[in-house]
Amino acid sequence: MNDAGEVLKILEASYKMGGRGIELVPGGKITEAAKIMKERHEDFIITGSTFPGSDPKIDELADLDSKIIFAHGMVADKMDNRLINLLEEISSLGIIPGVALHNPVKTMNFIMENELNVKAILVPFNANGLYMGNKEELEKLVDENKQYSFIGMKTLAAGKLPPQKAYDYIKKHNIRAVTIGMVSVEEAKESTQIALNTLQ
């Protein structure tokens, strides 16, 4: 996705079907397209994950008026002071602090045991259990912890699940929103419509 115009077509197609936002890692053409969407549509919401390198690009995400900033999974899963400091920095900007999880069960337990300043959690969640680790344990953690807003990612199991099956599964759990990977206008239309029809 090295063409902002092509990314913009996908975002516009999703928007027309009812999709009202994007979750991104700052950098490149996706950021450029998201800025244009924000200028065109006042109800378009940006959420972002920090960059996993030495510069987390929090300022860039704040400049995009990100409503939630998630500490990237590569940082969150280390469960160290860098994660705690990132969450405090995000919160100090008046932005909702969140974490993205790549090792979800272990990192979720660390968050809860240490009462970290986390409001939203971006978690891999799909009917196939892909990237979820212990699927049953993660389902239980998500469903029993209403104090967090869970956003499902990898919901189509890296393209292995048809959207209807994917979102029939999601609606049974404590998932507030979903992110959907899209690489074409057709995918954007189909996935957005099915997700909204199933989950609303």
C-alpha positions as CSV (number, residue, x, y, z in Angstrom):
1,M,0.0,0.0,0.0
2,N,2.4,2.6,-1.3
3,D,-0.2,4.7,-3.0
4,A,-2.3,7.1,-0.8
5,G,-4.9,7.3,-3.5
6,E,-5.5,3.6,-3.5
7,V,-5.6,3.5,0.3
8,L,-8.1,6.3,0.2
9,K,-10.4,4.4,-2.2
10,I,-10.5,1.5,0.3
11,L,-11.2,3.8,3.2
12,E,-13.9,5.7,1.3
13,A,-15.6,2.4,0.3
14,S,-15.6,1.3,3.9
15,Y,-17.0,4.7,5.0
16,K,-19.8,4.5,2.5
17,M,-20.8,1.1,4.0
18,G,-20.8,2.6,7.5
19,G,-17.2,2.1,8.6
20,R,-16.2,5.2,10.6
21,G,-12.5,4.9,11.4
22,I,-9.1,3.3,11.0
23,E,-6.5,1.7,13.4
24,L,-3.0,2.4,12.1
25,V,0.7,2.4,12.8
26,P,2.0,5.8,11.9
27,G,4.0,6.2,8.8
28,G,3.7,6.1,5.0
29,K,0.7,6.4,2.8
30,I,-1.9,5.0,5.3
31,T,-1.3,8.0,7.5
32,E,-1.6,10.3,4.6
33,A,-4.9,8.8,3.5
34,A,-6.2,8.8,7.1
35,K,-5.5,12.6,7.3
36,I,-7.5,13.2,4.1
37,M,-10.4,11.1,5.5
38,K,-10.3,13.1,8.7
39,E,-10.5,16.4,6.7
40,R,-13.4,15.1,4.5
41,H,-15.5,13.4,7.2
42,E,-15.8,15.0,10.7
43,D,-17.1,11.7,12.2
44,F,-14.0,9.7,11.0
45,I,-12.2,8.4,14.0
46,I,-8.5,7.5,14.1
47,T,-6.9,5.1,16.6
48,G,-3.3,4.2,16.4
49,S,-0.6,1.9,17.7
50,T,2.8,3.2,18.7
51,F,5.7,2.6,16.3
52,P,7.7,-0.4,17.7
53,G,11.1,1.3,17.2
54,S,13.0,3.7,19.4
55,D,10.7,6.5,18.5
56,P,7.1,5.4,19.3
57,K,5.7,8.4,17.2
58,I,3.2,9.3,19.9
59,D,3.4,13.0,18.8
60,E,2.5,12.0,15.2
61,L,-0.5,10.0,16.5
62,A,-1.6,12.9,18.7
63,D,-1.4,15.3,15.7
64,L,-3.8,12.9,13.9
65,D,-6.2,13.5,16.8
66,S,-6.1,9.7,17.7
67,K,-8.8,8.9,20.2
68,I,-6.9,5.8,21.5
69,I,-3.2,5.1,21.3
70,F,-2.2,1.5,21.8
71,A,1.2,0.6,23.0
72,H,2.4,-1.7,20.2
73,G,2.3,-5.4,20.9
74,M,6.1,-5.8,20.5
75,V,6.4,-3.3,23.4
76,A,3.4,-4.5,25.5
77,D,4.5,-8.1,25.5
78,K,7.9,-7.2,27.1
79,M,5.9,-6.2,30.2
80,D,8.5,-3.7,31.4
81,N,8.9,-0.1,32.4
82,R,8.9,1.1,28.7
83,L,5.3,-0.1,28.5
84,I,4.3,1.7,31.8
85,N,6.0,4.9,30.7
86,L,4.3,4.8,27.3
87,L,0.9,4.4,28.9
88,E,1.6,7.4,31.2
89,E,2.8,9.5,28.3
90,I,-0.3,8.7,26.3
91,S,-2.6,9.5,29.2
92,S,-0.8,12.8,29.9
93,L,-1.9,14.0,26.5
94,G,-5.5,13.4,27.3
95,I,-5.7,10.4,25.0
96,I,-7.2,7.0,26.0
97,P,-4.3,4.7,26.7
98,G,-4.4,1.2,25.3
99,V,-2.3,-1.9,24.6
100,A,-2.1,-4.1,21.5
101,L,-1.4,-7.7,22.4
102,H,0.6,-10.3,20.5
103,N,0.9,-12.7,23.4
104,P,-2.6,-12.0,24.7
105,V,-3.1,-14.2,27.7
106,K,0.2,-13.6,29.4
107,T,0.2,-9.8,28.8
108,M,-3.5,-9.5,29.8
109,N,-2.7,-11.2,33.2
110,F,0.3,-8.8,33.6
111,I,-2.0,-5.8,33.0
112,M,-4.6,-6.9,35.5
113,E,-2.1,-8.0,38.2
114,N,-0.3,-4.7,38.0
115,E,-3.4,-2.5,37.6
116,L,-1.8,-0.7,34.7
117,N,-3.4,2.5,33.3
118,V,-5.1,0.7,30.4
119,K,-8.6,1.5,29.2
120,A,-8.7,-0.2,25.7
121,I,-7.1,-3.5,24.5
122,L,-6.5,-4.5,20.9
123,V,-6.6,-8.2,21.0
124,P,-6.4,-11.0,18.4
125,F,-9.8,-12.6,18.4
126,N,-11.3,-15.0,15.8
127,A,-13.2,-18.2,15.5
128,N,-10.1,-20.2,14.4
129,G,-8.1,-19.1,17.5
130,L,-5.3,-17.8,15.2
131,Y,-2.8,-15.7,17.2
132,M,-4.9,-16.1,20.4
133,G,-2.7,-18.5,22.2
134,N,-4.9,-20.4,24.6
135,K,-8.3,-19.6,22.9
136,E,-10.5,-20.7,25.8
137,E,-8.5,-18.9,28.4
138,L,-8.4,-15.7,26.3
139,E,-12.2,-15.9,25.7
140,K,-12.7,-16.1,29.4
141,L,-10.4,-13.1,30.1
142,V,-12.2,-11.0,27.5
143,D,-15.7,-12.0,28.6
144,E,-15.2,-11.6,32.3
145,N,-13.3,-8.2,32.3
146,K,-15.9,-5.6,31.4
147,Q,-13.7,-2.8,32.8
148,Y,-11.8,-2.8,29.5
149,S,-13.0,-1.9,26.0
150,F,-11.8,-4.8,23.8
151,I,-11.2,-4.2,20.1
152,G,-10.9,-7.4,18.1
153,M,-8.1,-7.6,15.5
154,K,-7.2,-10.5,13.2
155,T,-10.9,-11.1,13.2
156,L,-10.9,-12.8,9.8
157,A,-7.9,-15.0,10.9
158,A,-5.6,-13.5,8.2
159,G,-8.2,-14.0,5.5
160,K,-9.0,-17.6,6.4
161,L,-12.5,-16.9,7.7
162,P,-15.5,-15.7,5.6
163,P,-16.8,-12.4,7.2
164,Q,-20.2,-13.8,8.2
165,K,-18.7,-16.7,10.2
166,A,-16.1,-14.3,11.7
167,Y,-18.6,-11.9,13.0
168,D,-21.2,-14.5,14.2
169,Y,-18.4,-15.6,16.5
170,I,-17.4,-12.0,17.6
171,K,-20.9,-11.1,18.6
172,K,-21.0,-13.8,21.2
173,H,-18.1,-12.1,23.1
174,N,-17.3,-8.9,25.0
175,I,-15.8,-7.2,21.9
176,R,-16.8,-3.5,21.5
177,A,-15.3,-2.9,18.0
178,V,-13.3,-4.7,15.4
179,T,-10.5,-3.8,13.0
180,I,-10.7,-5.4,9.6
181,G,-7.8,-5.9,7.3
182,M,-8.7,-4.7,3.8
183,V,-6.7,-4.7,0.6
184,S,-9.4,-3.9,-2.0
185,V,-12.5,-1.9,-2.5
186,E,-14.6,-5.1,-2.8
187,E,-13.2,-6.4,0.5
188,A,-13.9,-3.1,2.2
189,K,-17.5,-3.1,1.0
190,E,-18.3,-6.7,1.9
191,S,-16.5,-6.9,5.2
192,T,-17.8,-3.6,6.5
193,Q,-21.4,-4.3,5.6
194,I,-21.4,-7.8,7.1
195,A,-19.6,-6.7,10.3
196,L,-22.1,-3.8,10.9
197,N,-25.1,-5.9,10.1
198,T,-24.0,-8.7,12.4
199,L,-22.6,-6.6,15.3
200,Q,-25.0,-3.7,15.6
